[in-house]
């Protein structure tokens, strides 16, 4: 599917993003800052450490127990060209149904769409991931799940923290950033029941395993304390989580500020996937190229008025699945903020700035085909109407490193360009 934008051609699919206002900002890190696992040659202290086979065996046992919970029996297995293994798992056997409140529950009927949204599902729109390149699909009644490996878990800081974000609060009225830097658009001050955006997809350079670069949408409620609720979706490059540098479609949720609840993708009980053609956590292809073809994905998150669950739709009409309303406290009712944008980790915030890129790696002022963008930003109101984004505000933590410029026109509605290269002469 192609959408003409001026003289440029934008190949569309779907996408998502997020950040927070000046008076109170909660750091929504899409991946933890962690010290890289070092070998004996890298770590001067390693040679002085005693090898404890009992501890290593116990860790391996813990990892394998966790993998048995995450990786469900497959009816079919598909090898992706990027190295991923995609398992086709019976829908009712997916990790979500390990939750005691979902055990024995049946799949929900399709939800009521927001007014003003006219979905026209295209099968071609689902072919945006590498694992689909062979033409293989998962059978009806199953869902594709990216298989988690021992190597994936060993890259994490701990088995317990694998697949989770750090429980760390940062307020905008302090100078602390914990190395997380953002360029975002946001709305607040009303009740929101969903959000929609088309998100430009790139493959930004990420300089090391401790860092990440993402573009996503956040639907938020709570006091920005321990009761923070968020629903998130978009794309991310996270070598620690996935073991490579491909941009990947991801989701996240938490109901307690990332402390005990929530996870990425399908790595815990929570998000219920209903689609057999989209693999959450799988690599996206194609991506945008500087000065040439542009590719974006459109994502819609909204609260079903009948059952109260939060649904995720890809492109126009392709239901991915839903977050059950009982997962949340504040979001069981509505959101108080919606954010869109980019985030990176600068793993040495006190030293030289990272060269990890945000978006395309180019500043907002370069415009279409060069800077990354979000377009057609909308929210869902109390009466289930999809409406233009009111009073979009934009904010960049460090505009000399990554910046943002908002606008509105008849073709893109509310939009913004954002991103940057990180380290440069003005961002040493």
Secondary structure, DSSP 8 states (H G I E B T S, - for coil): -EEEETTEEEEEE---B----SSS-----SS--------TTT-TTGGGS---HHHHHHHHHHHHHHHHHHS---SEEEE-TTS-EEEEEEGGGSGGGGSTTTTT----------BT------GGGG--BGGGTTS----TTEEEEE---HHHHHTSS-TTTTT--------TTSS--TTEEEEEEEEEEEEE-EEEEEEE-------STT--EEEEEEEEES-SSTT-EEEEEEEEE-HHHHSS---EEEEEEESSTTSSS-EETTSSS-EEE--SS--TT-BB-S---TTS-EEEEEEEEEE-TTT--EEEEETTTEEEEEE-GGG-SGGGT-EEEEEEEEEEE-TTTTSS-----BTTSS-GGG-TTTSEEEEEEEEE-TTSBEEE--S-EEEETTTTTSEEEEEEETTTEEEEEEEB-SSBTTB-
